[in-house]
Structure formats: structure tokens, C-alpha cells
Amino acid sequence: MVDTKKHSQSAGHPDQLGPAIRRRRKAMGMTLEQTARATQLTTGFLSQVERGISAPSLTSLMAIAKALQTSIEQLLSVPQVFSEHVPKDGRQTYSLGTRGRHYEKLGPGFPGALFYSQIVHRPSGHVSEQMRHAGEVFCYLMEGQLEYHVGDVTYIVNPGDVIHHDTSKPHFSKVLSKENAVELWVSTKPMDETADS
């Protein structure tokens, strides 16, 4: 299901991801309201994700996986591979449903790693949902142009620019360029998926 040499259109599509999240939530005996409280997402958004209408960002998917005491890899049926070296043509890739939006995994290098790194490809005009959660994030823009909002501040991010902030501040971004954005992200990853938010 996951193509380690090129982008797979089928991996992580909302038609597959939504039912997987719903099955896991019901297996845990959790309601949408309980899951929303645990993830700090809205019940409406979670319902749309489960029905395949909306696709979560990677950060939101991490929060959903944590609340459901599972992992992104298990929800997406992506095998968890630990390797201290990931060759360029050996990256696992998956999509989260939006056409042209996909992720290249750059790790983790070992069990219990503190950071989650990936290259994100987003199409022109894509707007991420506004998020706010514990941790920090670093983004190096490789291609394209972003409008990035952190709290009340808006940044125009060009290739070579960096964003690094505390994710407890509300944040979201939009791809401004006509071409796709290619973004290198490194974010903190929850160590204990069963810990309280």
C-alpha cells in the first residue's frame, strides 16, 4: 500500500482513513465529543474526517492517533520502519486526501524519538486548519510561497525562509504560489500516546 520510491495516490486517502478512525474510536468506546475534547478539534471536523469529507493535517492526525491510543502508521496502514539512515529513494510516502498533498517520511530513526520530520507537498491555494497544541515546530520552505499565521502575526514565507515557533500559539498557513509548496518540517512528537493533553 505504501510506495517507498514514489508517491502513492491511494495511501491515506480519506475514503480509507475516515473509516479507520471511526472503527478505532468505536473500538475504544469513545464518542465524537470525547475524541474532540482529547484532540482539541471540533466534533464537526472529526465527523467530516470520519465521513471522508475533510482530511486532517499531519498534526491533527497525530492528535487523533494519540487520543485513540494508536499511531498514524497504524491508522494509515503504513509500516513503522526505524532507520538511522533513510536514502532519498527509500522514503515512505502517503497522502491525506487533498489532491497534490502528500508527505515523505524522513524518520523516525529509532523508537522513542523526540522529533517527527517530513517533507510536505501542498498544492496552490491549500489552507491548513487552524491548530493549537503543546510542542514546537520548525519549517524550512524549499519551494513555493506561504502565508503563515502565528497568533496575531502573519508572515510571507519564501524559499529558504524558516518558521520556528511554539505550537501553543494558534497557527495555520496558506500556499500563495501558483506552484506547489515543498516544505521541510520537524516537529515534536508526543512520547506517551496515552498521556493527558
C-alpha positions in Angstrom: 0.0 0.0 0.0 2.9 2.4 0.7 5.3 3.0 -2.1 8.7 3.7 -0.7 10.1 5.0 -4.0 7.3 7.3 -5.3 4.1 8.9 -4.1 1.2 6.5 -3.7 -2.2 8.1 -4.6 -4.2 5.5 -2.6 -2.3 5.6 0.8 -4.0 7.6 3.4 -7.0 8.7 1.2 -9.9 10.0 3.3 -12.1 7.2 2.0 -9.8 4.8 3.8 -8.6 7.0 6.7 -12.0 8.1 7.9 -13.5 4.6 8.4 -10.2 3.5 10.1 -10.5 6.4 12.6 -14.2 5.6 13.1 -13.5 1.9 13.7 -10.7 2.7 16.2 -12.8 5.3 18.0 -15.7 2.8 18.4 -13.4 0.0 19.4 -12.1 2.4 22.2 -15.7 3.1 23.2 -15.3 6.8 22.6 -17.9 9.3 21.4 -17.1 12.1 18.9 -17.4 14.5 21.8 -14.9 12.7 23.9 -12.5 12.5 21.0 -12.9 16.2 20.2 -12.1 17.1 23.8 -9.0 14.9 23.7 -7.8 16.3 20.4 -8.9 19.9 20.8 -10.6 19.6 17.4 -14.3 20.2 16.8 -16.8 17.4 16.7 -17.9 18.7 13.3 -14.4 18.5 11.8 -13.9 15.0 13.3 -17.2 13.9 11.8 -16.2 15.2 8.4 -12.9 13.3 8.7 -14.6 10.1 9.5 -17.0 10.5 6.6 -14.1 11.4 4.2 -15.3 14.9 3.6 -12.2 16.6 5.2 -8.7 15.4 5.5 -6.7 16.2 8.7 -3.3 17.8 8.7 -0.4 15.7 9.9 -0.5 17.5 13.3 -4.3 16.9 13.7 -3.8 13.3 12.7 -1.1 12.9 15.3 -3.6 14.3 17.9 -6.3 11.9 16.7 -4.0 8.9 16.9 -2.8 9.9 20.4 -6.4 10.3 21.6 -7.3 6.9 20.2 -4.1 5.3 21.7 -2.7 4.3 18.3 -0.3 5.7 15.8 -0.6 7.4 12.5 1.1 4.5 10.8 -1.5 2.1 12.2 -4.4 4.3 11.1 -2.9 4.7 7.6 -1.6 1.1 7.4 1.9 2.5 6.9 4.5 0.2 8.4 6.6 1.7 11.1 10.2 1.5 10.0 13.0 2.7 12.2 16.3 3.5 10.5 19.1 5.9 11.3 19.7 6.3 7.6 16.9 6.9 5.1 18.1 7.1 1.5 16.5 9.5 -0.9 14.8 6.8 -2.9 13.8 4.8 0.2 11.3 7.3 1.8 7.9 6.1 2.7 5.2 8.4 1.3 1.5 8.8 1.9 -1.3 11.3 1.1 -4.1 12.6 3.4 -6.6 13.1 0.6 -6.2 16.5 -0.9 -5.1 16.2 -4.5 -1.4 17.0 -4.7 -0.9 17.0 -0.9 1.4 14.3 0.3 4.1 13.5 2.8 7.5 12.0 2.7 8.6 10.4 6.0 12.2 11.2 7.0 12.2 9.1 10.1 11.9 8.2 12.9 15.4 6.9 13.3 14.7 5.0 16.4 11.9 4.1 18.9 11.1 6.9 21.3 12.5 9.6 19.0 11.6 13.2 20.2 11.2 14.7 16.7 9.0 13.8 13.7 10.4 15.0 10.4 8.8 15.0 6.9 8.7 16.8 3.6 5.2 18.1 2.9 4.0 18.8 -0.7 0.9 21.1 -0.9 -1.0 22.4 -3.9 -1.5 26.0 -4.7 -4.3 27.6 -2.6 -4.2 24.9 0.1 -5.2 26.2 3.5 -4.4 24.2 6.7 -6.9 24.2 9.5 -6.0 26.5 12.5 -4.3 24.5 15.2 -3.0 25.0 18.7 -1.3 22.3 20.8 1.7 21.6 23.0 5.1 21.4 21.4 7.1 23.2 18.8 7.6 23.1 15.0 10.3 24.1 12.6 9.6 24.6 8.8 12.1 25.3 6.1 10.4 26.3 2.8 12.1 24.6 -0.1 9.7 25.7 -3.0 6.7 27.9 -3.4 5.4 30.7 -1.1 3.3 30.6 2.1 1.2 33.0 4.1 1.9 31.7 7.6 -0.1 32.9 10.6 1.2 32.6 14.2 -1.1 34.2 16.8 -1.8 37.7 15.5 1.2 37.9 13.3 1.3 37.0 9.5 4.5 36.1 7.7 5.1 35.8 4.0 7.5 32.8 3.7 9.7 32.4 0.6 12.1 29.6 -0.4 15.0 29.5 2.0 12.9 31.1 4.8 12.4 29.4 8.2 9.4 29.4 10.6 10.1 28.1 14.1 7.5 28.6 16.9 5.8 27.4 20.0 2.7 25.4 18.8 0.6 26.5 21.8 0.0 29.7 19.7 -2.8 29.4 17.2 -1.3 28.8 13.7 -2.2 28.0 10.1 -0.9 28.6 6.7 -1.9 29.0 3.0 0.0 28.2 -0.1 0.2 31.6 -2.1 2.3 30.5 -5.0 0.9 29.1 -8.3 3.2 26.2 -8.0 3.1 23.6 -5.2 4.8 24.3 -1.9 7.5 21.9 -0.8 8.2 22.2 3.0 10.6 20.5 5.3 9.0 20.1 8.7 10.4 19.0 12.0 8.0 18.9 15.0 8.0 17.5 18.5 6.2 14.1 18.7 4.3 13.0 21.8 6.4 10.4 23.6 3.4 8.9 25.5 0.4 8.5 23.3 -1.8 7.7 26.4 -0.7 10.8 28.4 -3.2 13.6 29.0 -3.1 16.5 26.6 
